[in-house]
């Protein structure tokens, strides 16, 4: 090609020839250079694939849930509806008229003290009505009202709303007591106005109700008595009209009282009879007391238990049916869910065959054979998971049945073979599951109480695997 010659026309002509040949000959394929994949793009694709696979495996595999070990207690309790049995008797009036009381229900009256009055003519009632419209309470009376209200508010439990009615009855009884005493004090000659002053014949706690069960005794209780379907209680209200011979109040003369319960469990009855004493929680106020238990049975296979108390009678003086919880057994320690408890098999190795290695690890001298079939020994680190007086429990992940270990500084040998099954949990403080033996003190359907600070065991605030079946040993 000569200098200065125009080549654009030649190139166009050449391209046209090739294009014409391509159209005329379909076997000719136009060449295209393949795209290049750089090293950076390849690394990015590999990382992306790794992340996707990891995410998929994470969601497909079960996640290990962790539980923090804390101290706690478990109790074996049974709840019963009991019948209160007391030394109580009803007091009847010798006069007819309107009765008025001068003690709050639950007060302890002494022999000869004023218990009630009977107004034949109704004049006392008129004075009481006038006095109720006046502010006749002293500062001391008002202070007592305030203290009772504060005490009730502090102990109030919404789950026991019936306590509201108990407090209301107590407050009304207190008002009546103060009002009646104030009015009676202003009357110079009560008997001349037809008002009879009636004193207490016995010392005891006064109750203004009766239910027909005052003569109940433990020896003659039946299954039907615990039903309570036909039970009714009659309130002996202040200011009501009575006749001669009508009941006016009830007095409990003894501090000792009992609660009778019924059970169809022979095992529970035998245990109570054998123990003699049982710890009891009253569901009404959550008070706890000890009771002496006496057991009898009837021909139908029912067991009756009498729980004798020397205290707490005042809190239940107006109650016939008392709900009690028997605390038959109570264990405290480390509280562990049953789902975390598992079993593992371990070799029993004499303590004399275990020694300390160069890194302060416990292990054994294991006999091995070289490629030339020459016998040698090798230190193998092992983890002990428990102990007896002369043996250690050793994991079977590094040792095999039939292998021989040597005793340090001795010609004695021991063949590994005997295995035992231990109960434990998977300890996970180090980030990986490690079996820890536990000693179960008590167990119910959901939790177990285990001994704290046992050999290679658990301590409070340790972390364990919540579901032991999600762990496969050796992985």
Steps between C-alpha positions, in 0.01 A plus 500: 500500500647829386538791728212740508256251362149512649434168678149569640335402178697178486401406851135570429520287190665217686234511780229495239651192334512312832145603585381384157674166544344459844153556359560269206673229708320425829789276617715799561460619867613835617770472772436664843757519775378326828467725809783484751429418872737687725651354817310755713164392361587135560587563867175697547293213354673246728434713811138555399448125451656429842271753671189359332590143595572604861166679531312200360676260736434734796127505443480128427692398810352520851639787703649420840302667779688590816376496861661682792519285812359666812428391855145395576275259687235242415228374728264204495173655607139388520204735553200394708171649611495456877243531777595713800440326834504709820386505861202729449154536642198720441373742765122546529312802634290499818303806389292617207553830320756669277856371531804729484864392510796669667793303354637469150485154347828330577550685828590290801248542783567422865267344751271768645569755227210662314410288195162640387185679614132427441273805467137415582347843427706615201622821669865403452443462128365853478807637674728297272325642194548857624862435593581359157425841349753671723877494493553304821840342427812598688833567334623165628203323336569669167868410524405133547276519193784643294746230615253225411445649155875535434560142618225369273624696195856377552397134514226513237522239223261539202496122465331477842224756460301342782738677739317824411182364658696384805643848542155659454350273768786581734461874445122488554549293815751753633262791436218320676721420795612861546152646447328256734754552778477878463121505528485248781750706698256791501215296648497530877257217589477252208280247683242766588469571127457132416859438386658174620881490526617147409854392588715216365499169684818372332829642384554472130476652155161635404334419164170639373386209279401135524482221241382186681848344483611604847480140626708348218773264618775331299390152598153527343570695178378343175575557131176698459608754762779619268263563210370827644205509259235548769715710728354829628603750763266725699624845596407621847454866409518791737168677568272208414198390705542176697293292735595326820707191415619633161874483419688829547867415433752219486819474703816300419654399829825330390797634303586155365294402196522265205418469132368165379568402138408196292715316243458185292878458470618221725861600432441856617312384809773253595769763455315749721444234764866401486639853514265617774550869418442686173565852375174674402430817301162670544380622162288776653796704624805293387601450862713189565481287812586149621226256592490166677334244272269219610354256244194275495311320221145381435358189334476671160876553477493869587776637720438783745789706636473727802750789497541637852624861537606697804474840330323693221152428638408870518538549124246224426261526794207589275586243226375143491664392175871574473712435189843368593808397303712220639870555431608136502851543361717800421842495334723793415805519276566579135181501292540332159231430233441132431554564128866584574568168675655217298702179547849402388722191520842524662791268576600424857876541545694454827634827638850350527516480118420870450785749508566866424656594166741777405218752454337415834248280319384172646552199279615140467800321346347308207682207342538538122687316225724667241518421128774249581262325743702621795316569824512853642303721736341836430351753738132556419321792667159408639219684676359359823126540543457357847667280755450227755726425792767338278393560137438776249228518237675568167343596166501232229582746219880452525521148642365169371397180672781244496784754502776464761628777724809489724528604860755780555831377644375143506467191284129472575259521207127551469270399216228755426158344480256563786249774420234674707221740409500845657227763516602850406455813291696673224704783649557776242694777678798455267291527184479127431294227674683304768333227706471571874372243746216608733364346818120532499355565845137534394309509173148578385341511154681819391811561711765324704696620804868398478786527748714815459880499486536124452813351340533646149132595531292814473507830682249781513501723188652228280352468151371166374324375187124524554413205273760226546357290214616768254864411573676199354802393700826495311394776257 
